[in-house]
Amino acid sequence: MMIEIAIQTQGQVTIVELAGRLDAQATPEIEAQLAPFICPDCALLLDLHDVNFMSSAGLRMLLLLDRKISNHQGKIVLVGLSERLEDTMLITGFLDHFEHYSTLDAGLKALQA
């Protein structure tokens, strides 16, 4: 299954729902669709509830996205990490780079604070 991307805004927050495999095939499409939303003071919430696999390319894309957003004084949070994805990100040290929450509401509150 390819990646499915749904983007919506709620107030000042851009919510990006990803579903499927976050791998080398998916990352160029995700980067292209998110590029217009990376701007000064942006707030991006990545909902990963339906991501069933993340490769090293997916991890790298998240890290690059975090850097781009930080360079614009923006903020990014992750929500809905499965136990498997959370373990992968923890083992690789990537989890330390991201604020992450279990629910959409918690992620939104963090971005709106």
Secondary structure, 3 states (H helix, E strand, C coil): CCCEEEEEEECCEEEEEEEEEECCCCHHHHHHHHHHHCCCCCEEEEEEEEEEEECHHHHHHHHHHHHHHHHCCCEEEEECCCHHHHHHHHHHCHHHHCEEECCHHHHHHHHHC
